[in-house]
Amino acid sequence: MTEIEKLSFEDAMRELEATVGKLETGEATLEESIALYERGAELRKHCEKRLREAEERVEKITLSSNGQPTGTEPVEGQ
């Protein structure tokens, strides 16, 4: 497991936002910018994976005709 894969979604998003901020300032050298871009791409991929995993776990509550919860079912589209 890589260092990025160990990050929570929130930690990865914070680091991604900081990385984008560094790139936007334009103060990094070309080599630093390339390294920041590559790390940012890996962080983005990790965040997308974490979101997909969370979506797959989400369930929707089903209700009976009188409005009482009867259970859950997977989110549509899975």
mmCIF file of the N, C-alpha and C atoms, coordinates in Angstrom:
data_MODEL
# 
_entry.id   MODEL 
# 
loop_
_atom_site.group_PDB 
_atom_site.id 
_atom_site.type_symbol 
_atom_site.label_atom_id 
_atom_site.label_alt_id 
_atom_site.label_comp_id 
_atom_site.label_asym_id 
_atom_site.label_entity_id 
_atom_site.label_seq_id 
_atom_site.pdbx_PDB_ins_code 
_atom_site.Cartn_x 
_atom_site.Cartn_y 
_atom_site.Cartn_z 
_atom_site.occupancy 
_atom_site.B_iso_or_equiv 
_atom_site.pdbx_formal_charge 
_atom_site.auth_seq_id 
_atom_site.auth_comp_id 
_atom_site.auth_asym_id 
_atom_site.auth_atom_id 
_atom_site.pdbx_PDB_model_num 
ATOM 1   N N  . MET A 1 1  ? 0.855   -1.175 0.000   1.00 0.00 ? 1  MET A N  1 
ATOM 2   C CA . MET A 1 1  ? 0.000   0.000  0.000   1.00 0.00 ? 1  MET A CA 1 
ATOM 3   C C  . MET A 1 1  ? 0.901   1.238  0.000   1.00 0.00 ? 1  MET A C  1 
ATOM 4   N N  . THR A 1 2  ? 0.634   2.157  -0.920  1.00 0.00 ? 2  THR A N  1 
ATOM 5   C CA . THR A 1 2  ? 1.440   3.369  -1.004  1.00 0.00 ? 2  THR A CA 1 
ATOM 6   C C  . THR A 1 2  ? 1.034   4.367  0.067   1.00 0.00 ? 2  THR A C  1 
ATOM 7   N N  . GLU A 1 3  ? 1.858   5.372  0.235   1.00 0.00 ? 3  GLU A N  1 
ATOM 8   C CA . GLU A 1 3  ? 1.590   6.414  1.230   1.00 0.00 ? 3  GLU A CA 1 
ATOM 9   C C  . GLU A 1 3  ? 0.264   7.110  0.927   1.00 0.00 ? 3  GLU A C  1 
ATOM 10  N N  . ILE A 1 4  ? -0.026  7.363  -0.332  1.00 0.00 ? 4  ILE A N  1 
ATOM 11  C CA . ILE A 1 4  ? -1.276  8.032  -0.713  1.00 0.00 ? 4  ILE A CA 1 
ATOM 12  C C  . ILE A 1 4  ? -2.468  7.135  -0.411  1.00 0.00 ? 4  ILE A C  1 
ATOM 13  N N  . GLU A 1 5  ? -2.357  5.847  -0.668  1.00 0.00 ? 5  GLU A N  1 
ATOM 14  C CA . GLU A 1 5  ? -3.461  4.914  -0.414  1.00 0.00 ? 5  GLU A CA 1 
ATOM 15  C C  . GLU A 1 5  ? -3.828  4.836  1.066   1.00 0.00 ? 5  GLU A C  1 
ATOM 16  N N  . LYS A 1 6  ? -2.905  5.200  1.939   1.00 0.00 ? 6  LYS A N  1 
ATOM 17  C CA . LYS A 1 6  ? -3.160  5.176  3.375   1.00 0.00 ? 6  LYS A CA 1 
ATOM 18  C C  . LYS A 1 6  ? -3.929  6.412  3.839   1.00 0.00 ? 6  LYS A C  1 
ATOM 19  N N  . LEU A 1 7  ? -3.998  7.445  3.008   1.00 0.00 ? 7  LEU A N  1 
ATOM 20  C CA . LEU A 1 7  ? -4.657  8.691  3.396   1.00 0.00 ? 7  LEU A CA 1 
ATOM 21  C C  . LEU A 1 7  ? -6.171  8.539  3.400   1.00 0.00 ? 7  LEU A C  1 
ATOM 22  N N  . SER A 1 8  ? -6.808  9.192  4.360   1.00 0.00 ? 8  SER A N  1 
ATOM 23  C CA . SER A 1 8  ? -8.266  9.261  4.339   1.00 0.00 ? 8  SER A CA 1 
ATOM 24  C C  . SER A 1 8  ? -8.673  10.184 3.199   1.00 0.00 ? 8  SER A C  1 
ATOM 25  N N  . PHE A 1 9  ? -9.936  10.143 2.844   1.00 0.00 ? 9  PHE A N  1 
ATOM 26  C CA . PHE A 1 9  ? -10.434 11.022 1.790   1.00 0.00 ? 9  PHE A CA 1 
ATOM 27  C C  . PHE A 1 9  ? -10.171 12.474 2.148   1.00 0.00 ? 9  PHE A C  1 
ATOM 28  N N  . GLU A 1 10 ? -10.478 12.840 3.396   1.00 0.00 ? 10 GLU A N  1 
ATOM 29  C CA . GLU A 1 10 ? -10.333 14.230 3.828   1.00 0.00 ? 10 GLU A CA 1 
ATOM 30  C C  . GLU A 1 10 ? -8.875  14.697 3.796   1.00 0.00 ? 10 GLU A C  1 
ATOM 31  N N  . ASP A 1 11 ? -7.967  13.844 4.250   1.00 0.00 ? 11 ASP A N  1 
ATOM 32  C CA . ASP A 1 11 ? -6.549  14.195 4.226   1.00 0.00 ? 11 ASP A CA 1 
ATOM 33  C C  . ASP A 1 11 ? -6.042  14.332 2.794   1.00 0.00 ? 11 ASP A C  1 
ATOM 34  N N  . ALA A 1 12 ? -6.468  13.424 1.929   1.00 0.00 ? 12 ALA A N  1 
ATOM 35  C CA . ALA A 1 12 ? -6.056  13.487 0.527   1.00 0.00 ? 12 ALA A CA 1 
ATOM 36  C C  . ALA A 1 12 ? -6.596  14.747 -0.143  1.00 0.00 ? 12 ALA A C  1 
ATOM 37  N N  . MET A 1 13 ? -7.840  15.114 0.173   1.00 0.00 ? 13 MET A N  1 
ATOM 38  C CA . MET A 1 13 ? -8.413  16.335 -0.414  1.00 0.00 ? 13 MET A CA 1 
ATOM 39  C C  . MET A 1 13 ? -7.662  17.573 0.060   1.00 0.00 ? 13 MET A C  1 
ATOM 40  N N  . ARG A 1 14 ? -7.317  17.626 1.341   1.00 0.00 ? 14 ARG A N  1 
ATOM 41  C CA . ARG A 1 14 ? -6.563  18.774 1.858   1.00 0.00 ? 14 ARG A CA 1 
ATOM 42  C C  . ARG A 1 14 ? -5.218  18.887 1.149   1.00 0.00 ? 14 ARG A C  1 
ATOM 43  N N  . GLU A 1 15 ? -4.546  17.759 1.001   1.00 0.00 ? 15 GLU A N  1 
ATOM 44  C CA . GLU A 1 15 ? -3.246  17.788 0.324   1.00 0.00 ? 15 GLU A CA 1 
ATOM 45  C C  . GLU A 1 15 ? -3.404  18.154 -1.148  1.00 0.00 ? 15 GLU A C  1 
ATOM 46  N N  . LEU A 1 16 ? -4.441  17.650 -1.782  1.00 0.00 ? 16 LEU A N  1 
ATOM 47  C CA . LEU A 1 16 ? -4.692  17.989 -3.185  1.00 0.00 ? 16 LEU A CA 1 
ATOM 48  C C  . LEU A 1 16 ? -4.944  19.486 -3.335  1.00 0.00 ? 16 LEU A C  1 
ATOM 49  N N  . GLU A 1 17 ? -5.745  20.059 -2.444  1.00 0.00 ? 17 GLU A N  1 
ATOM 50  C CA . GLU A 1 17 ? -6.012  21.498 -2.494  1.00 0.00 ? 17 GLU A CA 1 
ATOM 51  C C  . GLU A 1 17 ? -4.731  22.307 -2.291  1.00 0.00 ? 17 GLU A C  1 
ATOM 52  N N  . ALA A 1 18 ? -3.880  21.863 -1.366  1.00 0.00 ? 18 ALA A N  1 
ATOM 53  C CA . ALA A 1 18 ? -2.610  22.553 -1.135  1.00 0.00 ? 18 ALA A CA 1 
ATOM 54  C C  . ALA A 1 18 ? -1.705  22.443 -2.356  1.00 0.00 ? 18 ALA A C  1 
ATOM 55  N N  . THR A 1 19 ? -1.710  21.277 -2.982  1.00 0.00 ? 19 THR A N  1 
ATOM 56  C CA . THR A 1 19 ? -0.890  21.059 -4.175  1.00 0.00 ? 19 THR A CA 1 
ATOM 57  C C  . THR A 1 19 ? -1.346  21.962 -5.319  1.00 0.00 ? 19 THR A C  1 
ATOM 58  N N  . VAL A 1 20 ? -2.640  22.032 -5.524  1.00 0.00 ? 20 VAL A N  1 
ATOM 59  C CA . VAL A 1 20 ? -3.183  22.908 -6.572  1.00 0.00 ? 20 VAL A CA 1 
ATOM 60  C C  . VAL A 1 20 ? -2.823  24.355 -6.273  1.00 0.00 ? 20 VAL A C  1 
ATOM 61  N N  . GLY A 1 21 ? -2.925  24.745 -5.004  1.00 0.00 ? 21 GLY A N  1 
ATOM 62  C CA . GLY A 1 21 ? -2.563  26.106 -4.621  1.00 0.00 ? 21 GLY A CA 1 
ATOM 63  C C  . GLY A 1 21 ? -1.120  26.426 -4.952  1.00 0.00 ? 21 GLY A C  1 
ATOM 64  N N  . LYS A 1 22 ? -0.217  25.495 -4.690  1.00 0.00 ? 22 LYS A N  1 
ATOM 65  C CA . LYS A 1 22 ? 1.197   25.691 -5.009  1.00 0.00 ? 22 LYS A CA 1 
ATOM 66  C C  . LYS A 1 22 ? 1.399   25.837 -6.519  1.00 0.00 ? 22 LYS A C  1 
ATOM 67  N N  . LEU A 1 23 ? 0.684   25.026 -7.278  1.00 0.00 ? 23 LEU A N  1 
ATOM 68  C CA . LEU A 1 23 ? 0.817   25.105 -8.740  1.00 0.00 ? 23 LEU A CA 1 
ATOM 69  C C  . LEU A 1 23 ? 0.268   26.427 -9.265  1.00 0.00 ? 23 LEU A C  1 
ATOM 70  N N  . GLU A 1 24 ? -0.815  26.908 -8.661  1.00 0.00 ? 24 GLU A N  1 
ATOM 71  C CA . GLU A 1 24 ? -1.440  28.141 -9.142  1.00 0.00 ? 24 GLU A CA 1 
ATOM 72  C C  . GLU A 1 24 ? -0.586  29.378 -8.889  1.00 0.00 ? 24 GLU A C  1 
ATOM 73  N N  . THR A 1 25 ? 0.254   29.339 -7.865  1.00 0.00 ? 25 THR A N  1 
ATOM 74  C CA . THR A 1 25 ? 1.088   30.508 -7.584  1.00 0.00 ? 25 THR A CA 1 
ATOM 75  C C  . THR A 1 25 ? 2.142   30.711 -8.658  1.00 0.00 ? 25 THR A C  1 
ATOM 76  N N  . GLY A 1 26 ? 2.549   29.645 -9.315  1.00 0.00 ? 26 GLY A N  1 
ATOM 77  C CA . GLY A 1 26 ? 3.557   29.751 -10.368 1.00 0.00 ? 26 GLY A CA 1 
ATOM 78  C C  . GLY A 1 26 ? 4.954   29.969 -9.837  1.00 0.00 ? 26 GLY A C  1 
ATOM 79  N N  . GLU A 1 27 ? 5.154   29.789 -8.541  1.00 0.00 ? 27 GLU A N  1 
ATOM 80  C CA . GLU A 1 27 ? 6.459   30.032 -7.941  1.00 0.00 ? 27 GLU A CA 1 
ATOM 81  C C  . GLU A 1 27 ? 7.368   28.811 -7.973  1.00 0.00 ? 27 GLU A C  1 
ATOM 82  N N  . ALA A 1 28 ? 6.826   27.656 -8.263  1.00 0.00 ? 28 ALA A N  1 
ATOM 83  C CA . ALA A 1 28 ? 7.634   26.431 -8.296  1.00 0.00 ? 28 ALA A CA 1 
ATOM 84  C C  . ALA A 1 28 ? 8.440   26.382 -9.583  1.00 0.00 ? 28 ALA A C  1 
ATOM 85  N N  . THR A 1 29 ? 9.600   25.736 -9.493  1.00 0.00 ? 29 THR A N  1 
ATOM 86  C CA . THR A 1 29 ? 10.400  25.526 -10.700 1.00 0.00 ? 29 THR A CA 1 
ATOM 87  C C  . THR A 1 29 ? 9.668   24.533 -11.606 1.00 0.00 ? 29 THR A C  1 
ATOM 88  N N  . LEU A 1 30 ? 10.153  24.375 -12.805 1.00 0.00 ? 30 LEU A N  1 
ATOM 89  C CA . LEU A 1 30 ? 9.539   23.431 -13.737 1.00 0.00 ? 30 LEU A CA 1 
ATOM 90  C C  . LEU A 1 30 ? 9.548   22.024 -13.155 1.00 0.00 ? 30 LEU A C  1 
ATOM 91  N N  . GLU A 1 31 ? 10.685  21.593 -12.626 1.00 0.00 ? 31 GLU A N  1 
ATOM 92  C CA . GLU A 1 31 ? 10.778  20.246 -12.050 1.00 0.00 ? 31 GLU A CA 1 
ATOM 93  C C  . GLU A 1 31 ? 9.843   20.086 -10.856 1.00 0.00 ? 31 GLU A C  1 
ATOM 94  N N  . GLU A 1 32 ? 9.772   21.094 -9.996  1.00 0.00 ? 32 GLU A N  1 
ATOM 95  C CA . GLU A 1 32 ? 8.863   21.038 -8.851  1.00 0.00 ? 32 GLU A CA 1 
ATOM 96  C C  . GLU A 1 32 ? 7.410   20.991 -9.326  1.00 0.00 ? 32 GLU A C  1 
ATOM 97  N N  . SER A 1 33 ? 7.098   21.756 -10.350 1.00 0.00 ? 33 SER A N  1 
ATOM 98  C CA . SER A 1 33 ? 5.738   21.782 -10.885 1.00 0.00 ? 33 SER A CA 1 
ATOM 99  C C  . SER A 1 33 ? 5.344   20.421 -11.446 1.00 0.00 ? 33 SER A C  1 
ATOM 100 N N  . ILE A 1 34 ? 6.264   19.778 -12.128 1.00 0.00 ? 34 ILE A N  1 
ATOM 101 C CA . ILE A 1 34 ? 5.989   18.440 -12.676 1.00 0.00 ? 34 ILE A CA 1 
ATOM 102 C C  . ILE A 1 34 ? 5.734   17.456 -11.535 1.00 0.00 ? 34 ILE A C  1 
ATOM 103 N N  . ALA A 1 35 ? 6.571   17.503 -10.502 1.00 0.00 ? 35 ALA A N  1 
ATOM 104 C CA . ALA A 1 35 ? 6.402   16.607 -9.365  1.00 0.00 ? 35 ALA A CA 1 
ATOM 105 C C  . ALA A 1 35 ? 5.075   16.888 -8.647  1.00 0.00 ? 35 ALA A C  1 
ATOM 106 N N  . LEU A 1 36 ? 4.738   18.165 -8.482  1.00 0.00 ? 36 LEU A N  1 
ATOM 107 C CA . LEU A 1 36 ? 3.465   18.535 -7.851  1.00 0.00 ? 36 LEU A CA 1 
ATOM 108 C C  . LEU A 1 36 ? 2.288   18.038 -8.683  1.00 0.00 ? 36 LEU A C  1 
ATOM 109 N N  . TYR A 1 37 ? 2.380   18.207 -10.005 1.00 0.00 ? 37 TYR A N  1 
ATOM 110 C CA . TYR A 1 37 ? 1.304   17.764 -10.896 1.00 0.00 ? 37 TYR A CA 1 
ATOM 111 C C  . TYR A 1 37 ? 1.112   16.249 -10.796 1.00 0.00 ? 37 TYR A C  1 
ATOM 112 N N  . GLU A 1 38 ? 2.218   15.505 -10.804 1.00 0.00 ? 38 GLU A N  1 
ATOM 113 C CA . GLU A 1 38 ? 2.137   14.046 -10.716 1.00 0.00 ? 38 GLU A CA 1 
ATOM 114 C C  . GLU A 1 38 ? 1.519   13.621 -9.381  1.00 0.00 ? 38 GLU A C  1 
ATOM 115 N N  . ARG A 1 39 ? 1.937   14.249 -8.295  1.00 0.00 ? 39 ARG A N  1 
ATOM 116 C CA . ARG A 1 39 ? 1.362   13.913 -6.982  1.00 0.00 ? 39 ARG A CA 1 
ATOM 117 C C  . ARG A 1 39 ? -0.110  14.282 -6.948  1.00 0.00 ? 39 ARG A C  1 
ATOM 118 N N  . GLY A 1 40 ? -0.445  15.435 -7.501  1.00 0.00 ? 40 GLY A N  1 
ATOM 119 C CA . GLY A 1 40 ? -1.838  15.858 -7.556  1.00 0.00 ? 40 GLY A CA 1 
ATOM 120 C C  . GLY A 1 40 ? -2.701  14.870 -8.322  1.00 0.00 ? 40 GLY A C  1 
ATOM 121 N N  . ALA A 1 41 ? -2.178  14.340 -9.413  1.00 0.00 ? 41 ALA A N  1 
ATOM 122 C CA . ALA A 1 41 ? -2.929  13.370 -10.212 1.00 0.00 ? 41 ALA A CA 1 
ATOM 123 C C  . ALA A 1 41 ? -3.174  12.097 -9.398  1.00 0.00 ? 41 ALA A C  1 
ATOM 124 N N  . GLU A 1 42 ? -2.178  11.663 -8.640  1.00 0.00 ? 42 GLU A N  1 
ATOM 125 C CA . GLU A 1 42 ? -2.341  10.473 -7.796  1.00 0.00 ? 42 GLU A CA 1 
ATOM 126 C C  . GLU A 1 42 ? -3.336  10.734 -6.665  1.00 0.00 ? 42 GLU A C  1 
ATOM 127 N N  . LEU A 1 43 ? -3.277  11.918 -6.074  1.00 0.00 ? 43 LEU A N  1 
ATOM 128 C CA . LEU A 1 43 ? -4.221  12.277 -5.017  1.00 0.00 ? 43 LEU A CA 1 
ATOM 129 C C  . LEU A 1 43 ? -5.646  12.323 -5.557  1.00 0.00 ? 43 LEU A C  1 
ATOM 130 N N  . ARG A 1 44 ? -5.816  12.897 -6.745  1.00 0.00 ? 44 ARG A N  1 
ATOM 131 C CA . ARG A 1 44 ? -7.151  12.971 -7.362  1.00 0.00 ? 44 ARG A CA 1 
ATOM 132 C C  . ARG A 1 44 ? -7.700  11.575 -7.615  1.00 0.00 ? 44 ARG A C  1 
ATOM 133 N N  . LYS A 1 45 ? -6.855  10.706 -8.127  1.00 0.00 ? 45 LYS A N  1 
ATOM 134 C CA . LYS A 1 45 ? -7.272  9.327  -8.402  1.00 0.00 ? 45 LYS A CA 1 
ATOM 135 C C  . LYS A 1 45 ? -7.679  8.627  -7.103  1.00 0.00 ? 45 LYS A C  1 
ATOM 136 N N  . HIS A 1 46 ? -6.917  8.850  -6.051  1.00 0.00 ? 46 HIS A N  1 
ATOM 137 C CA . HIS A 1 46 ? -7.226  8.242  -4.755  1.00 0.00 ? 46 HIS A CA 1 
ATOM 138 C C  . HIS A 1 46 ? -8.565  8.766  -4.230  1.00 0.00 ? 46 HIS A C  1 
ATOM 139 N N  . CYS A 1 47 ? -8.795  10.069 -4.337  1.00 0.00 ? 47 CYS A N  1 
ATOM 140 C CA . CYS A 1 47 ? -10.060 10.643 -3.860  1.00 0.00 ? 47 CYS A CA 1 
ATOM 141 C C  . CYS A 1 47 ? -11.246 10.080 -4.644  1.00 0.00 ? 47 CYS A C  1 
ATOM 142 N N  . GLU A 1 48 ? -11.100 9.961  -5.944  1.00 0.00 ? 48 GLU A N  1 
ATOM 143 C CA . GLU A 1 48 ? -12.175 9.393  -6.765  1.00 0.00 ? 48 GLU A CA 1 
ATOM 144 C C  . GLU A 1 48 ? -12.466 7.955  -6.361  1.00 0.00 ? 48 GLU A C  1 
ATOM 145 N N  . LYS A 1 49 ? -11.418 7.188  -6.081  1.00 0.00 ? 49 LYS A N  1 
ATOM 146 C CA . LYS A 1 49 ? -11.595 5.793  -5.656  1.00 0.00 ? 49 LYS A CA 1 
ATOM 147 C C  . LYS A 1 49 ? -12.336 5.738  -4.327  1.00 0.00 ? 49 LYS A C  1 
ATOM 148 N N  . ARG A 1 50 ? -11.931 6.585  -3.383  1.00 0.00 ? 50 ARG A N  1 
ATOM 149 C CA . ARG A 1 50 ? -12.596 6.610  -2.073  1.00 0.00 ? 50 ARG A CA 1 
ATOM 150 C C  . ARG A 1 50 ? -14.070 6.984  -2.214  1.00 0.00 ? 50 ARG A C  1 
ATOM 151 N N  . LEU A 1 51 ? -14.381 7.944  -3.087  1.00 0.00 ? 51 LEU A N  1 
ATOM 152 C CA . LEU A 1 51 ? -15.773 8.330  -3.302  1.00 0.00 ? 51 LEU A CA 1 
ATOM 153 C C  . LEU A 1 51 ? -16.582 7.190  -3.901  1.00 0.00 ? 51 LEU A C  1 
ATOM 154 N N  . ARG A 1 52 ? -16.019 6.490  -4.888  1.00 0.00 ? 52 ARG A N  1 
ATOM 155 C CA . ARG A 1 52 ? -16.705 5.340  -5.489  1.00 0.00 ? 52 ARG A CA 1 
ATOM 156 C C  . ARG A 1 52 ? -16.998 4.278  -4.439  1.00 0.00 ? 52 ARG A C  1 
ATOM 157 N N  . GLU A 1 53 ? -16.007 4.004  -3.593  1.00 0.00 ? 53 GLU A N  1 
ATOM 158 C CA . GLU A 1 53 ? -16.198 3.004  -2.543  1.00 0.00 ? 53 GLU A CA 1 
ATOM 159 C C  . GLU A 1 53 ? -17.324 3.422  -1.595  1.00 0.00 ? 53 GLU A C  1 
ATOM 160 N N  . ALA A 1 54 ? -17.368 4.703  -1.256  1.00 0.00 ? 54 ALA A N  1 
ATOM 161 C CA . ALA A 1 54 ? -18.416 5.191  -0.359  1.00 0.00 ? 54 ALA A CA 1 
ATOM 162 C C  . ALA A 1 54 ? -19.781 5.080  -1.024  1.00 0.00 ? 54 ALA A C  1 
ATOM 163 N N  . GLU A 1 55 ? -19.866 5.427  -2.304  1.00 0.00 ? 55 GLU A N  1 
ATOM 164 C CA . GLU A 1 55 ? -21.133 5.344  -3.027  1.00 0.00 ? 55 GLU A CA 1 
ATOM 165 C C  . GLU A 1 55 ? -21.649 3.910  -3.072  1.00 0.00 ? 55 GLU A C  1 
ATOM 166 N N  . GLU A 1 56 ? -20.735 2.965  -3.218  1.00 0.00 ? 56 GLU A N  1 
ATOM 167 C CA . GLU A 1 56 ? -21.139 1.571  -3.285  1.00 0.00 ? 56 GLU A CA 1 
ATOM 168 C C  . GLU A 1 56 ? -21.708 1.078  -1.965  1.00 0.00 ? 56 GLU A C  1 
ATOM 169 N N  . ARG A 1 57 ? -21.310 1.704  -0.872  1.00 0.00 ? 57 ARG A N  1 
ATOM 170 C CA . ARG A 1 57 ? -21.806 1.285  0.435   1.00 0.00 ? 57 ARG A CA 1 
ATOM 171 C C  . ARG A 1 57 ? -23.117 1.954  0.809   1.00 0.00 ? 57 ARG A C  1 
ATOM 172 N N  . VAL A 1 58 ? -23.445 3.033  0.123   1.00 0.00 ? 58 VAL A N  1 
ATOM 173 C CA . VAL A 1 58 ? -24.661 3.755  0.465   1.00 0.00 ? 58 VAL A CA 1 
ATOM 174 C C  . VAL A 1 58 ? -25.870 2.898  0.107   1.00 0.00 ? 58 VAL A C  1 
ATOM 175 N N  . GLU A 1 59 ? -26.813 2.868  1.020   1.00 0.00 ? 59 GLU A N  1 
ATOM 176 C CA . GLU A 1 59 ? -28.047 2.134  0.774   1.00 0.00 ? 59 GLU A CA 1 
ATOM 177 C C  . GLU A 1 59 ? -29.213 3.089  0.936   1.00 0.00 ? 59 GLU A C  1 
ATOM 178 N N  . LYS A 1 60 ? -30.260 2.811  0.243   1.00 0.00 ? 60 LYS A N  1 
ATOM 179 C CA . LYS A 1 60 ? -31.447 3.642  0.366   1.00 0.00 ? 60 LYS A CA 1 
ATOM 180 C C  . LYS A 1 60 ? -32.469 2.913  1.213   1.00 0.00 ? 60 LYS A C  1 
ATOM 181 N N  . ILE A 1 61 ? -33.128 3.660  2.079   1.00 0.00 ? 61 ILE A N  1 
ATOM 182 C CA . ILE A 1 61 ? -34.136 3.093  2.967   1.00 0.00 ? 61 ILE A CA 1 
ATOM 183 C C  . ILE A 1 61 ? -35.428 2.898  2.186   1.00 0.00 ? 61 ILE A C  1 
ATOM 184 N N  . THR A 1 62 ? -36.008 1.719  2.304   1.00 0.00 ? 62 THR A N  1 
ATOM 185 C CA . THR A 1 62 ? -37.291 1.452  1.654   1.00 0.00 ? 62 THR A CA 1 
ATOM 186 C C  . THR A 1 62 ? -38.404 1.627  2.677   1.00 0.00 ? 62 THR A C  1 
ATOM 187 N N  . LEU A 1 63 ? -39.538 2.124  2.217   1.00 0.00 ? 63 LEU A N  1 
ATOM 188 C CA . LEU A 1 63 ? -40.679 2.377  3.093   1.00 0.00 ? 63 LEU A CA 1 
ATOM 189 C C  . LEU A 1 63 ? -41.874 1.536  2.653   1.00 0.00 ? 63 LEU A C  1 
ATOM 190 N N  . SER A 1 64 ? -42.685 1.153  3.624   1.00 0.00 ? 64 SER A N  1 
ATOM 191 C CA . SER A 1 64 ? -43.920 0.429  3.325   1.00 0.00 ? 64 SER A CA 1 
ATOM 192 C C  . SER A 1 64 ? -44.972 1.437  2.871   1.00 0.00 ? 64 SER A C  1 
ATOM 193 N N  . SER A 1 65 ? -46.139 0.950  2.488   1.00 0.00 ? 65 SER A N  1 
ATOM 194 C CA . SER A 1 65 ? -47.205 1.831  2.004   1.00 0.00 ? 65 SER A CA 1 
ATOM 195 C C  . SER A 1 65 ? -47.671 2.820  3.077   1.00 0.00 ? 65 SER A C  1 
ATOM 196 N N  . ASN A 1 66 ? -47.492 2.472  4.353   1.00 0.00 ? 66 ASN A N  1 
ATOM 197 C CA . ASN A 1 66 ? -47.891 3.412  5.414   1.00 0.00 ? 66 ASN A CA 1 
ATOM 198 C C  . ASN A 1 66 ? -46.736 4.307  5.867   1.00 0.00 ? 66 ASN A C  1 
ATOM 199 N N  . GLY A 1 67 ? -45.618 4.265  5.155   1.00 0.00 ? 67 GLY A N  1 
ATOM 200 C CA . GLY A 1 67 ? -44.503 5.151  5.437   1.00 0.00 ? 67 GLY A CA 1 
ATOM 201 C C  . GLY A 1 67 ? -43.504 4.648  6.460   1.00 0.00 ? 67 GLY A C  1 
ATOM 202 N N  . GLN A 1 68 ? -43.639 3.413  6.914   1.00 0.00 ? 68 GLN A N  1 
ATOM 203 C CA . GLN A 1 68 ? -42.716 2.852  7.891   1.00 0.00 ? 68 GLN A CA 1 
ATOM 204 C C  . GLN A 1 68 ? -41.513 2.219  7.181   1.00 0.00 ? 68 GLN A C  1 
ATOM 205 N N  . PRO A 1 69 ? -40.316 2.388  7.741   1.00 0.00 ? 69 PRO A N  1 
ATOM 206 C CA . PRO A 1 69 ? -39.134 1.754  7.138   1.00 0.00 ? 69 PRO A CA 1 
ATOM 207 C C  . PRO A 1 69 ? -39.287 0.233  7.128   1.00 0.00 ? 69 PRO A C  1 
ATOM 208 N N  . THR A 1 70 ? -38.934 -0.380 5.984   1.00 0.00 ? 70 THR A N  1 
ATOM 209 C CA . THR A 1 70 ? -39.029 -1.833 5.876   1.00 0.00 ? 70 THR A CA 1 
ATOM 210 C C  . THR A 1 70 ? -37.661 -2.485 5.670   1.00 0.00 ? 70 THR A C  1 
ATOM 211 N N  . GLY A 1 71 ? -36.664 -1.706 5.404   1.00 0.00 ? 71 GLY A N  1 
ATOM 212 C CA . GLY A 1 71 ? -35.326 -2.253 5.171   1.00 0.00 ? 71 GLY A CA 1 
ATOM 213 C C  . GLY A 1 71 ? -34.536 -1.329 4.278   1.00 0.00 ? 71 GLY A C  1 
ATOM 214 N N  . THR A 1 72 ? -33.512 -1.879 3.684   1.00 0.00 ? 72 THR A N  1 
ATOM 215 C CA . THR A 1 72 ? -32.678 -1.115 2.789   1.00 0.00 ? 72 THR A CA 1 
ATOM 216 C C  . THR A 1 72 ? -32.446 -1.912 1.509   1.00 0.00 ? 72 THR A C  1 
ATOM 217 N N  . GLU A 1 73 ? -32.047 -1.196 0.487   1.00 0.00 ? 73 GLU A N  1 
ATOM 218 C CA . GLU A 1 73 ? -31.668 -1.835 -0.772  1.00 0.00 ? 73 GLU A CA 1 
ATOM 219 C C  . GLU A 1 73 ? -30.508 -1.060 -1.358  1.00 0.00 ? 73 GLU A C  1 
ATOM 220 N N  . PRO A 1 74 ? -29.690 -1.700 -2.187  1.00 0.00 ? 74 PRO A N  1 
ATOM 221 C CA . PRO A 1 74 ? -28.556 -0.997 -2.784  1.00 0.00 ? 74 PRO A CA 1 
ATOM 222 C C  . PRO A 1 74 ? -29.018 0.196  -3.602  1.00 0.00 ? 74 PRO A C  1 
ATOM 223 N N  . VAL A 1 75 ? -28.149 1.180  -3.704  1.00 0.00 ? 75 VAL A N  1 
ATOM 224 C CA . VAL A 1 75 ? -28.429 2.340  -4.530  1.00 0.00 ? 75 VAL A CA 1 
ATOM 225 C C  . VAL A 1 75 ? -28.595 1.885  -5.961  1.00 0.00 ? 75 VAL A C  1 
ATOM 226 N N  . GLU A 1 76 ? -29.534 2.468  -6.693  1.00 0.00 ? 76 GLU A N  1 
ATOM 227 C CA . GLU A 1 76 ? -29.774 2.081  -8.086  1.00 0.00 ? 76 GLU A CA 1 
ATOM 228 C C  . GLU A 1 76 ? -28.529 2.360  -8.907  1.00 0.00 ? 76 GLU A C  1 
ATOM 229 N N  . GLY A 1 77 ? -28.367 1.581  -9.948  1.00 0.00 ? 77 GLY A N  1 
ATOM 230 C CA . GLY A 1 77 ? -27.248 1.763  -10.861 1.00 0.00 ? 77 GLY A CA 1 
ATOM 231 C C  . GLY A 1 77 ? -26.048 0.892  -10.522 1.00 0.00 ? 77 GLY A C  1 
ATOM 232 N N  . GLN A 1 78 ? -26.181 0.066  -9.513  1.00 0.00 ? 78 GLN A N  1 
ATOM 233 C CA . GLN A 1 78 ? -25.059 -0.801 -9.176  1.00 0.00 ? 78 GLN A CA 1 
ATOM 234 C C  . GLN A 1 78 ? -25.220 -2.133 -9.852  1.00 0.00 ? 78 GLN A C  1 
# 
